[in-house]
Amino acid sequence: MSWIWEVKSVNGRGLELRTRLPSGYDILELPAREALQKRLKRGNVNLSLNVTRIAKGGVLSINEALLAQYVELAQRLHDGNPALAPARIDGLLALRGVVDVGEAEIEDPQVIEARVAVLHASFLQALDALCAMRAAEGGRLVEVLSGQLAEITRLVDAAEGCAALNPAAIRERLRAQVLALMDAVPVLPEDRLTQEAALIVAKADVREELDRLRAHLAAAGEMLASGEAVGRKLDFLCQEFNREANTLCSKANDVELTRIGLALKAVIEQFREQVQNIE
């Protein structure tokens, strides 16, 4: 007997296992699933086993009921059309399902247990190979993700250095907006004017968004350096990155800051796409 294990995995938000084992080998499914769940945390995994039986020492059997049906059908066709040559025994035996060459019955439980143990051991070797390939791919992805985090950091630095965030520039915009508000509503109560001015200041201030982006950058760097399964955590962190970038763009009242915000969103989306490949 010879066999081939095939273990394949593709991206997935969680861990989803699909197994396809030949009839009679179902006993291997549970330990195989347990081994997969211990080693993998994420991905759509397909596991299959292909077994080839060798006829040496096997048992030859004939499905006599099926053979009788073939004989009857052949005779009926010949009677209906004598020009047809009568069926030959070698042709009948060559029909699918008539002859079966199977393995001899193995009654010894120890032999069965030994075979299962060998099959499971070879499965573990295939699983080791899969995990090694995933680890190698993960190592390459860490470099890509680290580069994207470095680009996000550069853009956050650029946003902080933007002239639109200069205190003098903010005061000038606030003065112009308050004057425009007073022109629009000449008789505006002082407390209402104070409230409107406070709202304008709050909308112009993006320091909180930039601070949170830096905090998210630090968290992402720590996750990548941990060597643990952090794919789901990074998925959540990408949502937080997007939230801050969107708020930054909505608050931006300067062309340069808007340009930086849009570039930031583009890099964050690239980061999110690559995170889908991380366990």
N, C-alpha and C positions, 0 to 999 in steps of 0.2 A: 504494500500500500504506500502511495505517496500523497502528499498534500501540500497545499499552498494557502497561507494566511494572507489576506489583503486588508490593510487598515489605512483608511483615507480620512482626512479631515479638511474641512473648509471653514470659513468664518461663520460665527454664530454669536448671538447675544448671550446665550447660556450654553449649557452642555446638553446636546441631543444625540442619543445613541441609536443606531439602527444596525441590527445583526441579521445575517443570512447564513444559516448553517444547514448542512445536508441532513436529511432524515436519519435519525439514529444517533446524532451527535448533539442533541439538545442539552445534554448534561454539561456541555462546555459553556453554555450561554451565561449562566449566573456568575461563575467565577471570572469569566472574561469581562462582564459588565462591571463587576466589583473592582477589578484591576484598572479598567479604564477610568472609573470615577475617582480612584485614588490618585491617578497620575495626571488627569486632565480636568480643567475647571471650565473650559469654554470651547465652543466649536461644534459643528455638525459632523459627527464621526460615523463612518460606515465601516462595518466589520463583516468580512465574508470568509468562508472556508470552502475550498475546493478539494475534494478527496477523489483520488483515482485508485480504483481497486485493480490489483494485478491478478490475472487469472491463474497464475501458478498455484497449484494445490487447491484450486477452487472446486466448486460443486456445479456440475452441469445439470440443468433442469429444463423440461419442456412443458410449456403451457398447453396441455392437451385440449382443453376446451376451446382455446383460441385457434389452435391448429385445425380442429374439427370444423370450426366456422369457415376458415379459409378453404378447406377441402370442399365443403358443401358449396360455397360460392363459386369456386373454380369449376366444379362439376356442372353447376347450373349454367354458367356462362358457356361452357363447352357444348352442352346439350342444345342451347339456343343458337349456337353458331359453330357447327362442326368444323369449319375452316380453322378455327382457333386450335392451336396445339394443346393437348392436355397438360395439366399442371404437373411439374416434376417435383419430387420430394426435396431436392436440393434448393429449388426456388422457394418452396413453402417454408423450409427451415430458415431461410435467409430473411424472411419477413420480420419486421420489428415486433418484439414481444413474444415470439414463439420460443426462442431459445434464450436462456439466461445463464450466464456464467457468474456465479456468486462466490463469495468467500465461504469457506467451510465454517460451520457454526462453532463459535468459541464459547464453551460452557464454563471455562475456568474463570471465576471472578477476578483472580489476581492478574490474569492476562489482560482482561478488560480494563482494570484499574491502571495497569502499567501503560496501556495504550493512551488512555485519557491523560495520564500524567505527562507523557511525551508530547502529546498535542498541545496541552496547556503550556508546557515549557517553551515550545516553539512559538506559541502565541506571544508569550512574554518577551521573547527576542524581537518579534516584529513590533511590539509596542515600544520597546527600548529604541528601536531604529526610528520610529515615528517621533518619539519625544526628542531624540537627538536632532532630527531635522527641524522640528518646531523651535527648539532652543537656538539652533544656528540662525534661523530666520528671525527669531526674536532679537538676537544680538545685533543683526543688521538694522532692524527696525528701530532699536534704541538710538542708534546713531542718527537716523532720519528724524525721529521725534525730538531728539536733543537739538538738532539744527533748527527745527521749527520753533522750539521754545526760545532759542537764542534770537530768532527773528522777531518773535513777539516781544521779547525784552527790548530789542532795539527800537521797535515802534513805540513802546510805552515810554522809553527814554525820550524819543523824538516828540511825543505828545506833551511830556512834561516841559520840554524846552521850547515848545511852540510860543511864538510871540503873543498869541491870543490869550495865553494864561498869565501873562505878565501883569502884576497888580495895577500898574499904571494903565494898561490897556483895558483891564476890567473896569476900573473906575471911570475911564472915559466912556466906555459903552454904557455903563450904568447911568452916568450923567445925561447922555444923549437920550436914553430910553425914558428916564424920569421926565425930562423936558418935553419929550413927545407925548407922554401921558398927561402932563399938566396942560399942554396945548389942546389935547383932545377933550379933557374934562377940566375946565378952568376952576370950577368950585369943587375941589376934591378934599374931603376931610383929611386932617393931618394923619389920623390913625390909619385911614385907608391908604394914604400915600406911603406910609411906613410899611404896611403889609405888602403892597405891590413892589416896593423897592426890595424887600426881603425875598420875595419870590423871584425877582429878576436875578438877584445875587445867587440864590440857590441853583437856578437853572444854569448860570454861567460857570459855576464851580464844578469841575470834574475831578477834583483831587481825590474824592472818595472812590470813584471808579478806578482811577489809576492805582490807588493803594490796594484795592481788592484784587486788581489784575496782578500786581506784584506778589500778593499773598498766594494767589492761585499758581503763579509761576514757581514759587518756592515749593508748594505742595506737589506739583507735577514732577519737579526735579527729584524730590525725595522718593516719590513712588517709583520712578524709573530706576533709581539707584538701589532700591530695596531688593530687587531680584525676585519679588513675590508675584503672585497672580493679581495684577492690579487693573486689568482691562475694564472691569465694570466701574471701578472707582474713577478711572480716567474718563469713562463715558459721562459720568455725572459731572466731573470737573469741566468737561467741554461745554456743557450746558451753562455753567457759571461763567466761563470765559465769554460765551456768546452774549449772555445777559449784560455783562459789563460793557462789551464792545457796542452793543446796540444802544445802551444808555449814553455812551460817549458820543456816538454819532447823532443821537437826538438832541443832545445838549450843545453840540458844536455850532457856533455861530461865526465860524471863520473857515475860509476855504481850505487852508492848510491842515487844520485840525480835522476837518471832514475827510480830506484825502487820507490822512493817517488812520482815521477810524475805519474807513472802507478797506484799506490795506490790511488792517488788523483782523477784520472779519474774514478776509480771504485766507489768511494764514491759519486762523483758528479752524476754519472749515477743512483745510488740508490736514491739520493735526487730527481733527475728529475722524476723518476718513481712515487715516493710518491707525488710529487707536482701535478700530474694528478688527485689526489683525493681531492685537495683543491679547494674550490669555489673562 
